[in-house]
Every structure is written in C-alpha cells, then in structure tokens.
C-alpha cells in the first residue's frame, strides 16, 4: 500500500501475482507470517490484500467470495473481532475493512458499513478515546486504539463523524508525552 501511495503502483502490481494465487476459494487469504499461529485468516489479512490489489488495479481470483467472507466475519456488534496477534483490539481489523467497504455498493455492503459505523460511534468513551479490554491480557494503549479507530472513521459517512473525530484527536493531543510520543 505504501508503494502505491508514493506512486509505485506498477511495482506493487508485479509483486501481487504470488499473493493473488494464494487466495482460498472461500475468499480469504491466510497470513504467511511464521509468528502468527492461531488466527491465520483474521479478517484484516483479507482486507489488507484487497486494499493492495485495489491500489495496484489487480483483481483477486474470487472478488465476490472475498467480500462475502468479510461480511460473514462481522460480529453482531459490528466489528470483525480482536485477537492478541493483531493488537488485540477491534480497531485493527475495522479500519482496513472500512477502507474496502467504502467503495462497495449493495445491500450487504451498506448493512456492514452501517453496523460498523454504529459500533464505532457507540464505543467511543466520553473522553474521546476508544479502549477495548484485552482478551489475552496483552492490552494496547487507549492512544493506539484511538488512533486506529480514527483511521477507521475516515471511511465512515455520517453527520456524527466530525464530532467523533474532534473528540478523538483532542484525546490524543491531551495524552501526548513531552517528547512527542504517545
């Protein structure tokens, strides 16, 4: 994705042939990282591949099945899960999937976007942050979770968006350390 953002989408396209061939007939991709042992087909993996393919104008082998896989993985609450191998917060999967869904039309896409948007707005704390307890006791900070959720919000269309973004940014600014980090 960064190659595409700096104007090297052609270089990205040539690298995606191998990744394209790794798509499962059921729509998803599994991560090939040796340290990821438990959740190889976490929804963010498929979303990141679809985003890279879109940026490079490369079509997946099974585009409809990939989207169907993502729709089926959405929780009743509106997110796509969390696991310790992926920052252990729902925002990690939310933002790349919202990026993919932004361009999608149709009943399934609209329903998934609406459910995810409601989840994002409903889960923001009064102080502007987002924080989800860890399922594995390896929690990331509220600052990281808020930054990831703000990234997801950039793909949301709602009259609530500006207020939520402002509150989230204000939270981040108020928690910045003197050295500039969070």
C-alpha positions as CSV (number, residue, x, y, z in Angstrom):
1,X,0.0,0.0,0.0
2,X,2.8,2.4,0.7
3,X,4.4,1.7,-2.7
4,X,1.1,2.7,-4.3
5,X,0.8,5.8,-2.1
6,X,4.3,7.0,-3.2
7,X,3.5,6.5,-6.8
8,X,4.9,2.9,-7.4
9,X,1.6,1.1,-8.0
10,X,3.2,-0.7,-11.0
11,X,5.9,-2.1,-8.7
12,X,3.2,-3.3,-6.4
13,X,1.2,-5.0,-9.1
14,X,4.1,-7.2,-10.2
15,X,4.5,-8.3,-6.6
16,X,0.9,-9.2,-6.1
17,X,0.8,-12.1,-8.6
18,X,2.0,-14.5,-5.9
19,X,-0.3,-13.1,-3.3
20,X,-3.2,-13.3,-5.8
21,X,-2.6,-17.0,-6.3
22,X,-2.8,-17.6,-2.5
23,X,-6.5,-16.7,-2.3
24,X,-8.6,-19.5,-1.0
25,X,-11.7,-20.5,-3.0
26,X,-13.7,-19.5,0.2
27,X,-12.5,-15.9,-0.4
28,X,-10.0,-15.2,2.3
29,X,-6.2,-15.1,2.4
30,X,-4.1,-16.6,5.3
31,X,-1.2,-14.7,6.6
32,X,2.2,-16.3,5.9
33,X,4.0,-14.8,8.9
34,X,5.6,-17.6,11.0
35,X,4.8,-15.9,14.3
36,X,1.1,-15.9,13.7
37,X,0.0,-19.3,14.7
38,X,-3.6,-19.0,15.9
39,X,-5.5,-16.6,13.6
40,X,-4.0,-17.0,10.2
41,X,-7.2,-15.9,8.4
42,X,-8.1,-13.0,10.6
43,X,-10.3,-10.7,8.5
44,X,-7.7,-7.9,8.4
45,X,-5.4,-10.1,6.3
46,X,-8.0,-10.3,3.5
47,X,-8.8,-6.6,3.8
48,X,-5.2,-5.6,3.5
49,X,-4.7,-7.8,0.5
50,X,-7.8,-6.4,-1.2
51,X,-6.7,-2.8,-0.5
52,X,-3.3,-3.5,-2.0
53,X,-4.9,-5.1,-5.0
54,X,-7.3,-2.2,-5.4
55,X,-4.3,0.3,-5.3
56,X,-2.5,-1.7,-7.9
57,X,-5.6,-2.3,-10.1
58,X,-5.2,-6.1,-9.7
59,X,-8.3,-8.3,-9.4
60,X,-8.5,-11.1,-6.9
61,X,-9.2,-14.6,-8.1
62,X,-12.5,-14.6,-6.2
63,X,-13.6,-11.0,-5.6
64,X,-17.2,-11.7,-4.6
65,X,-16.2,-14.5,-2.4
66,X,-13.7,-12.3,-0.7
67,X,-16.3,-9.7,0.2
68,X,-18.7,-12.5,1.3
69,X,-16.0,-13.8,3.6
70,X,-15.7,-10.4,5.2
71,X,-19.5,-9.9,5.6
72,X,-19.8,-13.3,7.3
73,X,-17.0,-12.5,9.7
74,X,-18.6,-9.3,11.0
75,X,-19.8,-9.7,14.6
76,X,-23.3,-8.9,15.8
77,X,-21.9,-5.8,17.5
78,X,-20.4,-4.5,14.2
79,X,-16.7,-5.2,14.4
80,X,-14.6,-8.0,13.0
81,X,-13.1,-9.4,16.1
82,X,-9.9,-8.9,18.1
83,X,-7.0,-11.2,18.8
84,X,-3.7,-10.8,20.6
85,X,-1.8,-11.5,17.3
86,X,-3.3,-8.3,15.8
87,X,-3.0,-5.6,18.6
88,X,-5.9,-7.3,20.5
89,X,-8.4,-4.5,19.7
90,X,-11.3,-4.4,17.2
91,X,-10.0,-1.3,15.5
92,X,-7.1,-3.2,13.9
93,X,-9.5,-5.1,11.6
94,X,-12.1,-2.3,11.4
95,X,-10.0,0.2,9.6
96,X,-8.8,-1.8,6.6
97,X,-12.2,-3.4,6.2
98,X,-13.9,0.0,6.3
99,X,-11.4,1.1,3.6
100,X,-12.6,-1.8,1.4
101,X,-16.3,-1.3,2.1
102,X,-16.1,2.4,1.3
103,X,-16.2,1.7,-2.4
104,X,-18.7,-1.2,-2.2
105,X,-22.4,-0.8,-3.0
106,X,-25.3,-3.1,-2.4
107,X,-27.4,-4.3,0.5
108,X,-24.6,-6.4,2.2
109,X,-22.0,-3.6,1.9
110,X,-24.4,-0.9,3.2
111,X,-25.6,-3.1,6.1
112,X,-22.0,-3.9,7.1
113,X,-20.9,-0.3,6.9
114,X,-24.0,0.9,8.9
115,X,-23.4,-1.8,11.6
116,X,-19.7,-0.9,11.8
117,X,-20.3,2.8,11.9
118,X,-22.8,2.4,14.8
119,X,-20.2,0.3,16.6
120,X,-17.5,2.9,16.2
121,X,-19.7,5.8,17.4
122,X,-21.3,3.8,20.3
123,X,-18.0,2.6,21.6
124,X,-16.3,6.0,21.9
125,X,-15.7,7.0,25.5
126,X,-16.8,10.3,26.9
127,X,-13.2,11.5,27.0
128,X,-13.0,10.9,23.2
129,X,-10.9,7.7,23.4
130,X,-11.6,4.1,22.3
131,X,-10.4,1.3,24.5
132,X,-11.3,-2.3,24.4
133,X,-10.1,-4.7,27.1
134,X,-7.7,-7.4,26.0
135,X,-8.8,-10.9,25.5
136,X,-5.3,-12.2,26.2
137,X,-4.1,-9.7,28.9
138,X,-1.7,-8.1,26.4
139,X,-3.5,-4.7,26.1
140,X,-2.5,-2.0,23.7
141,X,-2.9,1.6,24.9
142,X,-6.0,3.7,24.6
143,X,-3.9,6.0,22.5
144,X,-3.1,3.3,19.9
145,X,-6.6,2.0,19.9
146,X,-8.0,5.6,19.4
147,X,-5.6,6.2,16.6
148,X,-6.7,3.0,14.8
149,X,-10.3,3.8,15.3
150,X,-9.8,7.3,13.9
151,X,-8.2,5.7,10.9
152,X,-11.4,3.6,10.5
153,X,-13.5,6.8,10.9
154,X,-12.0,8.3,7.8
155,X,-14.1,5.8,5.7
156,X,-17.4,6.5,7.5
157,X,-20.0,8.8,6.1
158,X,-22.1,10.2,8.9
159,X,-23.1,13.6,10.4
160,X,-21.6,12.3,13.7
161,X,-18.2,11.9,12.2
162,X,-16.8,15.4,12.7
163,X,-17.7,15.4,16.4
164,X,-16.2,11.9,17.0
165,X,-13.0,12.8,15.1
166,X,-12.6,16.0,17.1
167,X,-13.1,14.3,20.4
168,X,-10.6,11.5,19.4
169,X,-8.0,13.9,18.2
170,X,-8.4,16.1,21.4
171,X,-7.9,12.9,23.5
172,X,-4.7,12.1,21.6
173,X,-3.4,15.6,21.9
174,X,-4.1,15.7,25.6
175,X,-2.2,12.4,26.1
176,X,0.9,13.2,24.0
177,X,4.1,13.0,26.0
178,X,6.6,15.8,26.3
179,X,9.0,14.0,24.0
180,X,6.3,14.0,21.3
181,X,5.4,10.3,21.6
182,X,2.3,8.6,22.9
